[in-house]
Amino acid sequence: MSATNPPAASPTAPSQPRNKPAQVILASLIGTTIEFYDFYVYATAAVLVFPVLFFPTGNETTALVASFATFGAAMLARPIGAVVFGHLGDRLGRKTTLVASLLTMGIATFLIGLLPTHENIGVWAAVLLLILRLAQGFALGGEWSGAALVATENAPAGKRAWYGTFPQLGAPIGFIIANMLFYAINLGLADPDKPGIASEAFLQWGWRVPFLFSALMVIVGLWVRLRLVESNAFERTRETGQVKRMPLAEAFTRHWKALILGTFAMLATYVLFYLMTSFTLTLGTRPGRDAAKAAAEKAGTPFDAASYVPGLGYTYNDFILMLVFGVIFFGIFTLVSGPLADRYGRRRTLIWVTAAIALFGFTFVPLLGGGTATVIFFLALGFTLMGLTFGPMGAFLPEMFPTNVRYTGSAIAYNVSSILGAALAPLVAVWLWGLADGSPVLVGLYLTGAAVLTLVSLILTPETKNIDIEA
């Protein structure tokens, strides 16, 4: 078998899925919803809470960068999780691995909600936060591929991309749940004498509630996943003795081209994903230069105009509602992308969408530099493109690999891309934002560059629409 070509289409009809459609959809959706909820809770806290409670450096920008560094550090653990969970998933089955990844993520998130802060134990607070953040990344490294395989390996003929959008739908749903929960807590704990998000009660205990709440969601997710049975594709591989002793070695020796192409196929998706969430939240809620200068004068503290990076000046509560509105488009167009990819092919659909993302990079200045209406339009447009590029990946990446290395191969491609895209995106964006003195022009060009690399990868990748997924 070629290292880049997936298995050819089989002349025989695929066997009937062993799990019921509703069961497959719920199991693939609920797990990724929980995983992405946990991830977004951390992302939101990295902007709102952690710079103050875990990284009190005395410099606002430095504290924010340190907080984002722990956010990005999880991406470094994701490929390790991909290797470990991929090995288990290709050797023992998808079900066991999915349960293990969900438990790991849930426990790590719950423990973050119990952590002492810098005021209590000094620098060890940041160290413990980093360790638990790495555990989150490790778990997510195995979650996505398992959920995507449950969906696609149990999909009816001709509907793999449609079924593959359901684990992807967990991203916008998790975002909405996480951020609306933060919004409700902020609203309930707001100090009327000190408008803003950092009320005393919020900083003391309010921020912990979303982390602790994840335990309830994990229990529901485990109940759903424990009711699954293995797919026909994996069972056939096990019965015919094709399970590999070392799936990682097989993936790297025989499918290394697919690993590289799959990694760069996800690059624009990841960069767009984290620019539209973490970066826009930072940009949107940071005060403008004049407002920051006035606040410093009122507080009687010096204002460092040379190093200050201005934002759009929205309150957290206002901007999070704008973000949630945009994420609704993310969810809708994630589902829309499935039928498009089933009809026109994954590669063709993704090429057109990626070209649109490259052009979208040039809109950062005119749209983010306007009023509220243009900012909302920017968010809706960006999240629409996010849904259209993220949705087909649930089928596209798994289809690039045969069953005996599918978990490992798709997990590595997906998660190595997270380092190149998601781990670097918030840090690079903040740096470019500061370099351009508060203008997002360079951030937009950064997205365009990532989209060009993804276009090259997609052009070199064969179409996977008609492959035999049970091969």
C-alpha positions in Angstrom: 0.0 0.0 0.0 1.2 3.4 -0.8 2.3 5.7 2.0 0.0 8.5 0.8 -2.9 6.7 -0.9 -5.7 5.4 1.3 -7.3 2.0 0.6 -9.1 1.7 -2.7 -12.9 1.5 -2.8 -14.3 -1.9 -2.2 -16.6 -3.5 -4.8 -18.7 -5.0 -2.0 -21.2 -3.1 0.1 -19.9 -2.2 3.6 -21.4 -4.2 6.5 -24.1 -2.7 8.7 -22.9 -0.6 11.6 -23.0 -2.5 15.0 -24.1 0.6 17.0 -27.4 2.4 16.5 -27.1 5.8 14.7 -28.4 7.9 17.6 -26.0 6.0 20.0 -23.0 6.8 17.7 -23.9 10.4 17.2 -24.4 11.0 21.0 -21.2 9.1 22.0 -19.1 11.0 19.5 -20.7 14.3 20.3 -20.9 14.3 24.1 -17.3 13.3 24.6 -15.8 16.0 22.4 -18.3 18.5 23.9 -16.9 17.7 27.4 -13.3 17.8 26.2 -13.7 21.1 24.4 -15.7 22.5 27.3 -12.8 21.7 29.6 -10.4 23.3 27.2 -12.4 26.4 26.7 -12.9 26.9 30.4 -9.1 27.0 30.7 -8.8 29.3 27.7 -11.3 31.7 29.2 -9.6 31.6 32.6 -6.2 32.2 30.9 -7.5 35.6 29.8 -9.6 36.5 32.9 -8.1 34.9 36.0 -4.7 33.2 35.7 -2.6 36.3 34.9 -3.8 37.8 38.2 -4.0 34.7 40.5 -1.1 32.5 39.1 1.3 34.9 37.3 1.3 38.2 39.2 4.5 39.6 37.5 3.6 43.2 38.0 3.5 43.7 34.2 0.1 43.1 32.7 1.4 42.1 29.3 4.0 39.8 30.7 1.4 38.1 32.9 -0.9 37.6 30.0 1.9 36.0 27.9 2.9 33.7 30.8 -0.8 32.6 31.1 -1.0 32.0 27.4 2.3 30.0 27.6 0.6 27.5 29.9 -2.4 27.4 27.6 -0.1 26.6 24.7 2.0 24.1 26.7 -0.9 21.7 26.6 -0.5 21.4 22.8 3.0 20.0 23.4 1.5 17.2 25.4 -1.2 16.4 22.8 1.1 14.5 20.4 2.3 12.4 23.4 -1.3 11.6 24.2 -1.9 10.9 20.5 0.9 8.3 20.5 -0.2 6.6 23.8 -4.0 6.6 23.2 -3.5 5.9 19.5 -1.4 2.8 20.4 -4.1 1.6 22.8 -6.9 2.4 20.3 -5.3 0.5 17.5 -4.4 -2.4 19.7 -7.2 -2.8 22.2 -10.1 -0.9 20.6 -11.7 2.5 20.4 -14.1 2.1 23.3 -11.6 1.5 26.1 -9.4 4.4 24.9 -12.2 6.8 24.7 -13.2 6.1 28.3 -9.6 6.5 29.5 -9.1 9.9 27.7 -12.4 11.3 29.0 -11.5 10.3 32.6 -8.1 11.9 32.3 -9.4 15.1 31.0 -12.2 15.3 33.6 -10.0 14.6 36.6 -7.4 17.2 35.5 -10.0 19.9 34.9 -11.7 19.2 38.3 -8.3 19.5 40.1 -7.6 22.8 38.5 -10.7 24.1 40.2 -9.2 23.1 43.6 -5.8 24.6 43.1 -4.3 27.1 45.6 -3.1 30.3 44.0 0.2 32.3 44.0 -0.9 34.1 47.1 -1.1 30.7 49.0 1.9 28.7 47.8 3.9 31.1 45.6 5.4 29.8 42.3 4.2 26.3 43.0 0.7 27.3 42.1 1.9 28.0 38.5 3.8 24.7 38.5 0.8 22.7 39.5 -1.4 24.6 37.0 1.1 23.7 34.3 1.1 20.0 35.2 -2.6 19.8 35.1 -2.7 21.7 31.9 -0.3 19.2 30.4 -2.7 16.4 31.6 -5.5 18.1 29.8 -3.5 18.3 26.6 -2.4 14.6 27.0 -6.1 13.6 27.2 -7.3 15.7 24.3 -4.5 14.1 22.2 -6.4 10.8 22.4 -10.0 12.1 22.5 -10.6 13.6 19.1 -9.4 10.7 17.0 -11.3 8.1 19.0 -14.5 10.2 18.7 -14.0 10.7 15.0 -13.4 7.0 14.5 -16.5 6.0 16.4 -18.5 8.3 14.1 -17.0 7.5 10.8 -16.5 3.7 11.3 -20.1 3.4 12.3 -21.5 5.7 9.5 -23.9 4.5 6.8 -22.6 4.3 3.3 -22.2 7.8 1.7 -22.7 9.6 5.0 -19.2 9.4 6.6 -18.5 13.2 6.4 -22.0 13.9 7.8 -21.4 11.6 10.7 -17.9 12.9 11.1 -19.2 16.4 11.8 -20.8 15.4 15.1 -17.6 15.0 17.1 -16.6 18.4 15.5 -19.8 19.9 16.7 -18.5 19.4 20.3 -16.2 22.3 19.8 -18.9 25.1 19.3 -21.2 23.5 21.9 -18.4 23.2 24.5 -17.4 26.8 23.8 -21.0 28.0 24.3 -21.5 26.1 27.5 -18.1 27.1 29.0 -18.4 30.8 28.2 -22.1 31.2 29.1 -21.3 29.6 32.4 -18.5 32.1 33.0 -20.8 34.9 31.8 -23.5 33.9 34.3 -21.1 33.7 37.2 -19.5 37.0 36.3 -23.0 38.6 36.1 -24.1 37.1 39.4 -20.9 38.1 41.3 -20.4 41.6 39.7 -19.6 44.4 42.1 -21.9 47.3 41.2 -19.4 49.8 42.6 -16.6 48.3 40.5 -17.9 47.4 37.1 -15.9 44.8 35.3 -15.2 41.1 35.4 -12.7 40.8 38.3 -14.9 41.2 41.3 -13.5 40.1 44.6 -15.9 37.1 44.8 -15.2 36.0 41.3 -11.4 36.0 41.9 -11.8 34.2 45.2 -14.1 31.3 44.2 -16.3 32.1 41.3 -13.8 31.1 38.6 -13.5 27.7 40.1 -17.2 26.7 39.5 -16.8 25.9 35.7 -13.9 23.6 36.4 -15.7 21.7 39.2 -18.9 21.5 37.1 -17.0 19.3 34.5 -17.2 16.4 36.9 -21.0 16.1 36.3 -20.5 16.2 32.5 -17.9 13.5 32.7 -20.2 11.1 34.5 -22.8 11.6 31.7 -20.2 11.0 29.0 -18.9 7.9 30.6 -22.4 6.4 30.9 -22.9 7.0 27.1 -19.6 5.6 26.0 -19.6 2.5 28.1 -22.7 1.4 26.2 -20.8 1.3 22.8 -19.5 -1.8 21.1 -16.5 -1.9 18.8 -17.0 -1.1 15.1 -17.0 -3.6 12.3 -13.8 -2.1 10.9 -11.9 -2.8 14.1 -13.4 -6.2 14.7 -12.6 -7.3 11.2 -9.0 -6.1 11.7 -8.7 -8.0 15.0 -10.3 -11.2 13.5 -8.0 -11.3 10.5 -4.9 -10.8 12.6 -4.0 -7.4 11.1 -3.7 -5.6 14.4 -0.2 -4.2 14.5 2.1 -4.8 17.5 3.6 -1.3 17.1 1.0 1.0 15.2 3.3 4.0 15.7 6.2 2.3 13.8 3.8 1.2 11.1 2.4 4.7 10.7 5.8 6.3 10.4 7.4 3.8 8.1 4.5 3.1 5.7 2.3 6.2 6.0 4.7 9.0 6.7 3.5 11.1 3.8 0.0 10.9 5.0 1.1 12.0 8.4 2.9 15.1 7.0 0.0 16.0 4.6 -2.6 15.5 7.3 -0.7 17.7 9.7 -0.5 20.6 7.3 -4.0 20.1 6.1 -5.2 21.0 9.7 -2.8 24.0 10.1 -5.1 26.8 8.9 -8.0 25.3 10.8 -6.1 25.4 14.1 -4.7 28.9 13.6 -8.1 30.3 12.7 -9.6 28.4 15.6 -7.5 30.0 18.3 -7.3 33.4 16.7 -11.1 33.5 16.7 -11.4 32.4 20.4 -8.4 33.2 22.6 -6.9 36.1 20.6 -10.2 37.9 19.9 -11.2 37.6 23.5 -8.0 39.3 24.6 -8.1 42.0 21.9 -11.8 42.7 22.5 -11.7 43.0 26.3 -8.4 45.0 26.6 -9.0 48.7 27.0 -7.9 51.2 24.4 -4.9 53.4 25.0 -6.8 56.4 26.0 -9.0 54.5 28.5 -6.0 52.7 30.0 -4.2 56.1 30.4 -7.2 57.6 32.1 -7.5 54.6 34.4 -3.8 54.9 35.3 -4.2 58.6 36.1 -7.3 58.0 38.2 -5.4 55.3 40.2 -2.4 57.5 40.5 0.0 55.0 38.8 2.4 55.7 35.9 1.2 54.7 32.5 3.8 53.0 30.3 2.7 54.2 26.8 5.7 52.6 25.1 4.9 49.0 26.1 1.1 49.2 26.3 -0.8 47.2 23.7 -4.3 48.6 23.2 -7.5 46.6 22.6 -11.1 47.3 21.5 -12.3 48.3 24.9 -15.4 46.0 25.4 -16.3 44.6 28.7 -16.0 40.9 29.1 -19.7 40.4 29.4 -20.4 42.3 26.2 -17.7 40.7 24.1 -18.5 37.2 25.2 -22.0 37.6 24.0 -20.6 38.7 20.7 -18.3 35.7 20.6 -21.2 33.3 21.4 -23.2 34.8 18.6 -20.3 34.1 16.2 -19.9 30.5 17.5 -23.5 29.8 16.6 -22.4 30.2 13.0 -19.5 27.8 13.8 -22.0 25.1 14.9 -24.4 25.7 12.0 -21.7 25.5 9.3 -20.0 22.6 10.9 -23.1 20.6 10.2 -23.6 22.2 6.7 -20.0 21.1 5.8 -20.8 17.4 6.1 -23.3 17.0 3.3 -21.1 19.3 1.1 -18.1 17.0 1.7 -20.1 13.9 1.1 -21.4 15.3 -2.2 -18.4 17.1 -3.6 -15.6 15.4 -1.8 -13.5 16.3 1.2 -10.5 17.7 -0.7 -12.4 19.9 -3.0 -14.6 21.3 -0.2 -11.6 22.1 1.9 -9.6 23.7 -0.9 -12.3 26.2 -1.5 -12.8 27.0 2.1 -9.1 27.3 2.8 -8.8 29.8 -0.1 -11.5 31.8 1.6 -9.6 31.7 4.9 -6.5 33.1 3.2 -8.6 36.0 1.9 -10.2 36.4 5.3 -6.8 37.2 6.8 -6.9 40.6 4.9 -10.1 41.6 6.6 -8.6 41.9 10.1 -7.9 45.6 9.9 -11.0 47.0 8.2 -13.4 44.8 10.2 -11.8 44.9 13.6 -11.0 48.6 13.2 -14.6 49.5 12.8 -17.6 49.7 15.1 -19.5 47.0 16.9 -21.5 46.0 13.8 -18.3 45.3 11.8 -16.7 43.4 14.7 -19.8 41.2 15.0 -19.7 40.6 11.2 -16.0 39.7 11.5 -16.8 37.2 14.2 -19.7 35.7 12.3 -17.6 35.4 9.1 -14.6 33.9 10.8 -16.6 31.3 12.7 -18.6 30.4 9.5 -15.3 29.6 7.8 -14.2 27.8 11.0 -17.2 25.5 10.7 -16.7 24.8 7.0 -13.1 23.8 7.5 -13.4 22.0 10.8 -16.4 19.9 9.9 -14.9 17.7 7.1 -11.8 17.0 9.1 -13.8 14.4 11.2 -13.9 12.2 8.1 -10.9 13.4 6.1 -8.1 12.7 8.5 -9.3 9.2 9.5 -9.8 8.2 5.9 -6.2 8.9 5.1 -5.1 5.8 7.1 -6.0 2.1 7.1 -7.9 0.6 10.1 -4.9 -0.9 11.8 -3.1 2.5 12.2 -6.1 4.8 11.8 -6.3 5.9 15.4 -2.6 6.5 15.7 -2.2 8.2 12.3 -5.1 10.6 12.5 -4.3 11.4 16.1 -0.7 12.3 15.4 -1.5 14.4 12.4 -4.3 16.2 14.3 -2.2 16.9 17.4 1.2 17.7 15.8 -0.8 20.3 13.9 -1.9 21.6 17.2 1.7 22.5 18.1 2.3 24.3 14.7 -1.1 26.0 14.8 -2.8 26.3 18.2 0.2 26.3 20.6 1.9 29.1 18.7 -1.1 31.0 17.5 -2.0 32.9 20.7 1.7 33.7 21.5 2.5 34.7 17.9 -0.7 36.8 17.7 0.0 38.7 20.9 3.6 39.3 19.7 2.5 40.5 16.2 -0.3 42.6 17.7 2.3 44.4 19.9 4.7 44.7 17.1 2.1 46.6 15.0 1.3 48.9 18.0 -2.2 47.4 18.5 -3.1 46.9 14.9 -4.2 43.3 13.9 -2.7 43.7 10.4 0.2 41.3 11.0 -2.1 38.8 12.8 -4.3 38.6 9.7 -1.3 38.1 7.4 -0.2 35.3 9.8 -3.5 33.5 9.2 -3.2 34.0 5.4 0.3 32.4 5.5 -1.0 29.4 7.4 -3.8 29.0 4.9 -1.4 29.0 2.0 0.6 26.1 3.6 -2.7 24.2 4.1 -3.7 24.8 0.4 -0.4 23.2 -0.7 -1.0 20.2 1.5 -4.6 19.7 0.2 -3.5 20.0 -3.4 -1.0 17.2 -2.8 -3.4 15.0 -0.9 -5.6 12.4 -2.8 -9.4 12.5 -2.4 -10.7 10.1 0.3 -14.5 10.2 -0.3 -14.8 6.8 -1.9 -12.3 4.7 0.1 -13.2 1.5 1.9 -13.0 2.4 5.6 -13.1 -1.2 6.6 -9.8 -2.0 4.8 
